[in-house]
Amino acid sequence: MFRSGKNNKNKSIYHDYDRSFNLKPYKRVNYKKYYITIMICLIILSFSFYFYLKSTKTNSKNKSANTEKTAQTAKKVENTKQKEEEERKKREEEAKKMRLFPTENKNAQEEIGNIYSSKEKVAYLTYDDGPSTTVTPQILDLLKEEKIPATFFVMGKNVEAHPELVKRAFDEGHYIANHSYTHVYREVYASVESALDEIKRTDEEIKKAIGEGYNARLFRFPGGSWGGYYGEIKKQIVEVLKERGEAYTNWNALTADAAGATTVEKQLESFEKTRKGYHGLIVLMHDAHDKKNTLETSRAIIKKLKEEGYVFKNFYEIFKRPVDIERIEKEKKEKEATEVKEKQDAPKVESSKSTV
């Protein structure tokens, strides 16, 4: 009983102590609640981290895509610039080439005729029926060595087969003219239309070899423009060429290399015989594949004419190139300026003499 009373008293004292400090009675902690709270927080953090990683990955992917897109755009711009630069260079090259193309001359036929009656010693070396891989390169090498311009009357089918030789001849300053496509008389002279078609086809092949803007403006009839079995057709073709503003030429000296003269000696003999009485020469030779003596004959003719004081020209002399026209105009102005200066200086010289 005593203990019981004592315990009750102590209990009463504790209660009074708790009340004095305003303390609540002790309760057992609910750990389950805390675990659930912690789990929820962890889940929330996990999802937050997941979405953060996903967002970062998406941003990285977008950034990579943007970088790739930027790189592609830059590459596209670079390719466009490169293409534009290539086009510019191509235009410049075409313009440069155009400056070397023959220009129209309404008096061309008359000027060609004047060559035969020229008082000047001038020689136009011309080569028909090429190009060929056996002869043409040798002729070009010789002309380059001698620094002589010439004219090549090419056949369309041979230009089609060897465009690189035509391009080389053009690049080295030689005149490229038209000599029909097949050179087969019965096909060329079957009608006026067939002849014009042969000329057209050859012009097209020349343009492919040299450049789209090239116009030969000059034709040589297979067998010449006069007489023979097809004389009447030739006359009609001549009239059509005149109407079209195109010229043609024959020759007044030849080596007969296509008419039985098989040796260099015989070819030179024919040349000397046919050129008599002329100062202005249009010399006919051939650079077809079987004309093996043309090289040595050409060498001998060049040597002979140089010794006689001849000047060598090609048909750019008549169908002048823009670059030649500019050069001629420049030389003319320089000459006029020199003459004016000389006139202005003349009185000064006289006055200085009178003073002395």
C-alpha positions as CSV (number, residue, x, y, z in Angstrom):
1,M,0.0,0.0,0.0
2,F,2.8,2.3,1.0
3,R,4.6,1.7,-2.3
4,S,1.5,2.2,-4.2
5,G,1.0,5.5,-2.6
6,K,4.6,6.5,-3.2
7,N,4.3,5.6,-6.9
8,N,1.2,7.6,-7.3
9,K,2.8,10.5,-5.7
10,N,5.8,10.2,-8.0
11,K,3.5,10.0,-11.0
12,S,1.7,13.1,-9.8
13,I,5.0,14.9,-9.5
14,Y,5.9,13.9,-13.2
15,H,2.6,15.1,-14.4
16,D,3.1,18.4,-12.6
17,Y,6.6,18.6,-14.2
18,D,5.3,18.0,-17.7
19,R,2.6,20.6,-17.2
20,S,5.1,23.1,-15.9
21,F,7.3,22.7,-19.0
22,N,4.4,22.3,-21.3
23,L,5.5,18.9,-22.6
24,K,3.3,16.4,-24.3
25,P,3.3,12.9,-23.1
26,Y,5.7,10.6,-25.0
27,K,4.3,8.8,-28.1
28,R,5.8,5.9,-30.1
29,V,7.4,7.0,-33.4
30,N,5.6,5.8,-36.6
31,Y,8.5,4.7,-38.8
32,K,6.3,3.3,-41.5
33,K,5.0,6.8,-42.2
34,Y,8.6,8.1,-42.5
35,Y,9.6,5.2,-44.9
36,I,6.7,6.0,-47.1
37,T,7.5,9.7,-47.2
38,I,11.2,8.9,-48.0
39,M,10.2,6.5,-50.8
40,I,7.9,9.1,-52.3
41,C,10.7,11.6,-52.2
42,L,13.1,9.2,-53.8
43,I,10.6,8.4,-56.5
44,I,10.0,12.0,-57.2
45,L,13.8,12.6,-57.3
46,S,14.2,9.6,-59.6
47,F,11.6,10.9,-62.0
48,S,13.0,14.4,-61.9
49,F,16.5,13.1,-62.6
50,Y,15.1,10.9,-65.4
51,F,13.3,13.8,-67.1
52,Y,16.4,15.9,-66.6
53,L,18.6,13.3,-68.4
54,K,16.0,13.0,-71.1
55,S,15.8,16.7,-71.5
56,T,19.6,17.0,-71.6
57,K,19.8,14.1,-74.2
58,T,17.1,15.8,-76.3
59,N,18.9,19.1,-76.1
60,S,22.1,17.5,-77.0
61,K,20.4,15.7,-79.9
62,N,18.8,18.9,-81.1
63,K,22.2,20.7,-80.7
64,S,23.9,18.0,-82.7
65,A,21.1,18.2,-85.4
66,N,21.5,21.9,-85.5
67,T,25.3,21.6,-85.8
68,E,24.9,19.1,-88.6
69,K,22.3,21.3,-90.3
70,T,24.6,24.3,-89.9
71,A,27.5,22.2,-91.4
72,Q,25.3,21.1,-94.3
73,T,24.2,24.7,-94.9
74,A,27.8,25.8,-94.8
75,K,28.8,23.0,-97.2
76,K,25.9,23.9,-99.5
77,V,27.0,27.6,-99.5
78,E,30.5,26.5,-100.2
79,N,29.4,24.2,-103.0
80,T,27.3,27.1,-104.4
81,K,30.3,29.5,-104.3
82,Q,32.5,26.8,-105.9
83,K,30.0,26.3,-108.6
84,E,29.6,30.0,-109.2
85,E,33.4,30.3,-109.4
86,E,33.6,27.5,-111.9
87,E,30.9,29.1,-114.0
88,R,32.7,32.5,-113.8
89,K,35.9,30.9,-115.0
90,K,34.0,29.1,-117.7
91,R,32.5,32.3,-118.9
92,E,35.9,34.0,-118.8
93,E,37.4,31.1,-120.8
94,E,34.6,31.3,-123.3
95,A,35.0,35.1,-123.6
96,K,38.8,34.7,-124.1
97,K,38.1,32.0,-126.7
98,M,35.6,34.2,-128.5
99,R,38.3,36.9,-128.9
100,L,40.2,34.4,-131.0
101,F,37.2,33.5,-133.2
102,P,37.0,34.9,-136.8
103,T,34.6,37.8,-137.3
104,E,32.3,38.5,-140.2
105,N,33.7,40.4,-143.1
106,K,31.2,41.5,-145.8
107,N,34.1,42.1,-148.2
108,A,35.8,38.7,-147.6
109,Q,35.2,37.3,-151.1
110,E,36.6,40.4,-152.7
111,E,39.7,40.4,-150.4
112,I,40.3,36.7,-151.1
113,G,40.3,37.5,-154.8
114,N,42.8,40.3,-154.2
115,I,45.4,37.8,-152.9
116,Y,45.9,36.5,-156.4
117,S,46.7,39.9,-157.8
118,S,48.7,41.1,-154.8
119,K,51.9,43.0,-155.4
120,E,53.1,41.9,-152.0
121,K,54.9,38.6,-151.6
122,V,52.5,36.8,-149.3
123,A,51.8,33.1,-149.0
124,Y,48.8,31.3,-147.5
125,L,49.7,27.7,-146.8
126,T,46.6,25.6,-146.8
127,Y,46.1,21.9,-145.9
128,D,43.0,19.9,-147.0
129,D,41.3,16.6,-146.0
130,G,42.6,16.4,-142.4
131,P,43.0,16.0,-139.6
132,S,44.9,12.7,-139.6
133,T,47.0,11.2,-136.8
134,T,49.9,10.4,-139.2
135,V,50.5,13.7,-140.9
136,T,48.7,16.6,-139.2
137,P,50.8,16.5,-135.9
138,Q,54.0,16.6,-138.0
139,I,52.8,19.6,-140.0
140,L,51.8,21.4,-136.8
141,D,55.2,20.7,-135.3
142,L,56.9,22.1,-138.4
143,L,54.7,25.2,-138.4
144,K,55.4,25.8,-134.7
145,E,59.1,25.4,-135.3
146,E,59.1,27.8,-138.2
147,K,56.6,30.2,-136.5
148,I,54.3,30.2,-139.5
149,P,50.5,30.4,-139.5
150,A,48.5,28.2,-141.8
151,T,44.9,27.3,-142.7
152,F,43.4,23.8,-142.3
153,F,40.4,22.9,-144.5
154,V,39.0,20.1,-142.5
155,M,36.6,17.3,-143.3
156,G,33.8,16.9,-140.8
157,K,34.1,13.1,-140.4
158,N,37.8,13.5,-139.6
159,V,37.1,16.3,-137.1
160,E,34.6,14.0,-135.4
161,A,37.3,11.3,-135.2
162,H,40.1,13.5,-134.1
163,P,38.8,16.7,-132.4
164,E,41.9,17.1,-130.3
165,L,44.0,17.7,-133.4
166,V,41.6,20.5,-134.6
167,K,41.7,22.0,-131.1
168,R,45.5,21.9,-131.1
169,A,45.7,23.6,-134.5
170,F,43.3,26.3,-133.4
171,D,45.1,26.8,-130.1
172,E,48.4,27.3,-132.0
173,G,46.9,30.1,-134.0
174,H,45.9,28.4,-137.3
175,Y,42.7,29.0,-139.1
176,I,40.2,26.2,-139.2
177,A,37.9,26.2,-142.3
178,N,35.2,23.9,-143.8
179,H,35.9,21.3,-146.5
180,S,32.6,19.3,-146.4
181,Y,31.8,16.3,-144.2
182,T,32.5,13.3,-146.5
183,H,34.4,14.8,-149.5
184,V,32.5,12.3,-151.7
185,Y,31.5,14.2,-154.8
186,R,28.3,12.3,-155.6
187,E,27.1,13.0,-152.0
188,V,28.3,16.6,-151.6
189,Y,27.0,17.7,-155.0
190,A,23.9,15.6,-155.2
191,S,22.0,18.8,-154.7
192,V,22.4,22.3,-153.3
193,E,20.7,21.0,-150.1
194,S,23.1,18.1,-149.7
195,A,26.1,20.4,-150.0
196,L,24.7,22.8,-147.4
197,D,24.0,19.9,-145.1
198,E,27.6,18.7,-145.5
199,I,28.8,22.2,-144.6
200,K,26.4,22.4,-141.6
201,R,27.5,19.0,-140.3
202,T,31.2,20.0,-140.5
203,D,30.5,23.3,-138.8
204,E,28.9,21.5,-136.0
205,E,31.9,19.1,-135.5
206,I,34.3,22.1,-135.6
207,K,32.2,23.8,-132.9
208,K,32.3,20.7,-130.7
209,A,36.1,20.6,-131.1
210,I,36.8,24.3,-130.6
211,G,33.8,26.0,-129.0
212,E,30.2,26.7,-129.6
213,G,30.8,30.3,-130.8
214,Y,33.2,29.3,-133.6
215,N,32.1,30.0,-137.2
216,A,34.5,29.1,-140.0
217,R,32.9,31.6,-142.4
218,L,35.0,30.0,-145.2
219,F,34.4,26.9,-147.4
220,R,36.6,25.2,-149.9
221,F,34.8,23.1,-152.5
222,P,36.0,19.5,-152.8
223,G,37.7,19.6,-156.2
224,G,37.4,23.4,-156.4
225,S,34.5,25.7,-157.1
226,W,34.7,25.7,-160.9
227,G,33.7,23.4,-163.7
228,G,33.8,19.7,-163.9
229,Y,30.8,17.2,-163.9
230,Y,29.1,19.1,-161.1
231,G,29.8,22.6,-162.4
232,E,26.2,23.8,-162.5
233,I,25.5,22.6,-158.9
234,K,28.6,24.4,-157.8
235,K,27.5,27.7,-159.3
236,Q,24.2,27.4,-157.4
237,I,26.0,26.7,-154.2
238,V,28.3,29.7,-154.7
239,E,25.2,31.9,-155.0
240,V,23.7,30.5,-151.8
241,L,27.0,31.1,-149.9
242,K,26.9,34.7,-151.1
243,E,23.4,35.2,-149.8
244,R,24.4,33.7,-146.5
245,G,27.4,36.0,-146.2
246,E,29.9,33.1,-146.4
247,A,33.0,33.0,-148.5
248,Y,34.9,30.3,-150.4
249,T,38.4,30.0,-151.8
250,N,40.3,28.0,-154.3
251,W,44.1,28.1,-154.9
252,N,46.7,29.3,-157.4
253,A,49.6,27.0,-156.4
254,L,49.6,23.3,-155.6
255,T,51.9,20.4,-155.1
256,A,49.6,17.9,-156.8
257,D,50.0,15.5,-153.9
258,A,46.4,14.4,-154.5
259,A,46.9,14.1,-158.3
260,G,49.7,11.6,-158.8
261,A,52.7,13.5,-157.6
262,T,54.0,10.9,-155.2
263,T,57.6,12.1,-154.5
264,V,58.8,15.3,-152.9
265,E,60.7,16.3,-156.1
266,K,57.5,16.0,-158.2
267,Q,55.5,17.9,-155.7
268,L,58.0,20.8,-155.6
269,E,58.1,20.7,-159.4
270,S,54.3,21.1,-159.5
271,F,54.5,23.9,-157.0
272,E,57.1,25.9,-159.0
273,K,55.1,25.4,-162.2
274,T,51.7,26.5,-160.8
275,R,52.9,29.6,-158.9
276,K,54.6,31.3,-161.8
277,G,53.3,34.8,-162.4
278,Y,52.0,35.3,-158.9
279,H,53.2,37.2,-155.9
280,G,50.2,36.4,-153.7
281,L,50.0,32.6,-153.2
282,I,47.3,30.3,-151.9
283,V,49.1,27.0,-151.8
284,L,47.1,23.8,-151.8
285,M,48.5,20.7,-150.0
286,H,47.0,17.8,-148.1
287,D,47.4,16.4,-144.6
288,A,45.3,13.2,-145.1
289,H,46.7,10.0,-143.5
290,D,48.4,8.8,-146.7
291,K,50.1,12.0,-147.7
292,K,53.4,11.1,-146.1
293,N,55.5,13.4,-148.2
294,T,53.6,16.6,-147.3
295,L,55.9,17.2,-144.3
296,E,59.2,17.4,-146.4
297,T,57.5,19.2,-149.2
298,S,56.2,21.8,-146.8
299,R,59.6,22.2,-145.3
300,A,61.2,22.8,-148.7
301,I,58.4,25.3,-149.7
302,I,58.8,27.3,-146.5
303,K,62.6,27.4,-146.9
304,K,62.3,28.6,-150.5
305,L,59.6,31.2,-149.9
306,K,61.5,32.6,-146.8
307,E,64.6,33.0,-149.0
308,E,62.5,35.0,-151.5
309,G,61.2,37.3,-148.8
310,Y,57.7,36.0,-148.5
311,V,55.4,36.8,-145.6
312,F,53.2,33.9,-144.4
313,K,49.6,34.6,-143.4
314,N,46.4,32.7,-142.8
315,F,42.7,33.7,-143.3
316,Y,42.6,35.5,-140.0
317,E,44.1,38.2,-142.1
318,I,40.6,38.5,-143.7
319,F,38.3,37.3,-141.0
320,K,40.0,39.3,-138.3
321,R,39.6,38.2,-134.6
322,P,38.4,40.8,-132.0
323,V,41.8,40.6,-130.4
324,D,43.4,41.4,-133.7
325,I,41.0,44.3,-134.3
326,E,41.8,45.7,-130.9
327,R,45.6,45.3,-131.6
328,I,45.2,47.0,-135.0
329,E,43.2,49.9,-133.5
330,K,45.8,50.3,-130.7
331,E,48.7,50.3,-133.1
332,K,46.8,52.9,-135.3
333,K,46.2,55.2,-132.3
334,E,49.9,54.9,-131.2
335,K,51.0,55.7,-134.7
336,E,48.7,58.8,-134.9
337,A,49.9,59.9,-131.4
338,T,53.6,59.6,-132.6
339,E,52.9,61.6,-135.7
340,V,51.2,64.4,-133.7
341,K,54.1,64.5,-131.3
342,E,56.6,64.7,-134.1
343,K,54.7,67.6,-135.6
344,Q,54.6,69.4,-132.3
345,D,58.3,68.8,-131.7
346,A,59.3,70.0,-135.3
347,P,59.0,73.8,-134.7
348,K,61.0,73.5,-131.5
349,V,63.9,71.9,-133.4
350,E,63.7,74.6,-136.1
351,S,63.7,77.4,-133.5
352,S,66.6,75.9,-131.6
353,K,68.5,75.8,-134.9
354,S,67.7,79.4,-135.7
355,T,68.9,80.4,-132.2
356,V,72.2,78.7,-132.8
